[in-house]
Each structure stands twice: as structure tokens, then as C-alpha cells.
Amino acid sequence: MKQEKEKEKSEFDKMLAGEVYSAIHPQLIEELNRVKDLCWEYNQLRPSLVRERNRLLHEILGQCDEDTFINQPFLCDYGKHIRVGKRFFANFGWKVLDEAWVTIGDDCFIGPNVCIYTACHSTDPTERNTRNEWARSVTIGDNCWIGGSVTILPGVTIGNGCTIGAGSVVVKDIPDHCVAVGHPARVIRYLK
């Protein structure tokens, strides 16, 4: 019975559940291309067309508000798995591989060229070449500043009120109210 239920799950359902799924399934490729078209359209808009940009962001993202501001270019995989809180700002070159949920709190700022990854791949070449993968969610709390060229890896949670220094690679959870820097990022100061 359990095997029958697992067979009923779509590749999309498996992806969001953190299970191994086929990244080349036609349903997923179709959705990826749809969102790539939307991102292309967003990136071609004149920067002064704020209303039109926000309208497209509402179509791309899973959650945002009227004060969401993302400088172009912006790239993502599915878009609808990205949820940003109130008064969100991302600078030029924000890239998100949102095969799993990416949840970002209120009053967060993302520096230029920040990358957030949720997709995971096998280290075994034979297994990796099957194009099977899995995904782990990323969460960023309220009132965070993510410095320029930061990379956030799958499964990471960054607490409320954090600053992540420019160029850092975040490979594990960062607790609330601290400054973390480095490769890998480590806490260098607590703010409270």
C-alpha cells in the first residue's frame, strides 16, 4: 500500500517533500521554462516601471507585497516557492534555486550577487548523471542583512536580526541576532 501511494506522487510533490525526484521530468521542465520566460520579461522592463515590475513579481513569487523591490537582473527556478516578507529588498543579480521553499522574513535586505540554493545533487557521478536530485528549504528570519556575493546552501536557517558578511558561504544554521562571516560562515559577534 505504501509503495502504491509513493507511485501516486508526482515529481513535483516529491521535490517539495524533500524526496528524490527526476529533475528532467517534463512537468518540471515546462514549469521551469514558464518561469524563465517571466524572469526574462521582468529583467527586460525599464527600471522606472515600478508598477509593472511589481505586477510581474506577484506573478513569479509565491508571496510578496507592494513594497517588494528586486533590482534587475533577478533569476529563479520556480518562483512560487519563494516567500518574502514585508518591505523586502534584493539588489542586482539575486539568484534563487527554489526547488524547495525559500522563506524570508520582514525587513530583509539582500546584497548584490547573492545566491540561495535548495537543490541537492549526489557526489557520485553515476548517480548524479541520472538527473535525480532532492531539495532542502532555506529560511531567513526577520530584519536580516545578507551581504554581497553571499552563498546560502540547502537546508540552512538564518535567525532573526542577523548580518551575513559579504562573500560568506553559509553551510549551517546561524542563530538569532548575530554577525556571521567567512567560508564557511561562522558567528563572530552576538548582537544581543
Disulfide bonds with the S-S distance in Angstrom:
none
